[in-house]
Amino acid sequence: MNVATGAQALADFIRRHPRLVVLSGAGCSTPSGIPDYRDASGNWKPGPPVLGAQFVRELPARQRYWARSLNGWPRFQAARPNGAHRALARLEQHGHVRHLITQNVDGLHQHAGSRAVTELHGSLARVRCLACGDVCARAAVQRMLERDNPGFMNLDAAPAPDGDAQLEARGLGDFRVPDCPRCGGMLKPDVVFFGESVPAPTVATCLDALAQADALLCVGTSLMVYSGFRFCRHAVARGQPVAALNLGRTRADDMLTLKVAAACDEVLAALLEELQAQPDVPNALQRSEPPSSTSTMA
Ligand SMILES: [Zn+2]
């Protein structure tokens, strides 16, 4: 779809509903080289990830997780914010984004300068001991992984691109998972795994922020995971309009006041220009009309 048209529609939405809570997802970070878990139809690609219960219960699941993580981490931690992250940080500075709820675990919103951020699913930069509760940096765990598993490194550099197939071929039974340096307990990334729940206080913080906003804007998320979708349901139940900027289908498509189906980095950058070219009209800060009929920009 046309980026300029999408940006214009979003700018109008923001002029009518100037105080936003933003819910961001994987699509926001794909331009930074972090892969999306779902395709444009909302289906898993290439297959569902490790479940939390499986991770805790089964050594082979932990071996598989950490072996993939050992190889994926260097690229993940080298990722830098893109235009979408930077535009959302600017929108916070302009007072439009009052709170940003992210389903991403990459810390890129904070790197770009966003302050009022809730990491709904935690952060991959931290690792927690399930026995003593100690939290350490993922970077430190990387040094342990590399020290203990030199034979499993640099799979990405090998000729065949299928890292998983190569891991299978090497026999993951020999892979040494990291233990807590303090107590020897089981280490787990400080993220909400699939099949796990977001902590109640985290949800409460987000709902408080939503209650003080004029509208909810979803950016780069298909909303297929309930932990994010619930905020759309809450917004609609309160009579707050919901807009979505996402390339593909979303689970909330039939609840949306506005849908912009386009790349979020391009549209958000154009949106900033649009808002700067035509600043808010003086009465824009009044609480505006109830949700109108859905207009789909595709
Ligand atoms: Zn420990």
Residues whose N, C-alpha, C, O or C-beta is under 5 A from the ligand:
A	BS01	ZN	C129 A131 C132 G133 D134 C180 R182 C183 G184 G185
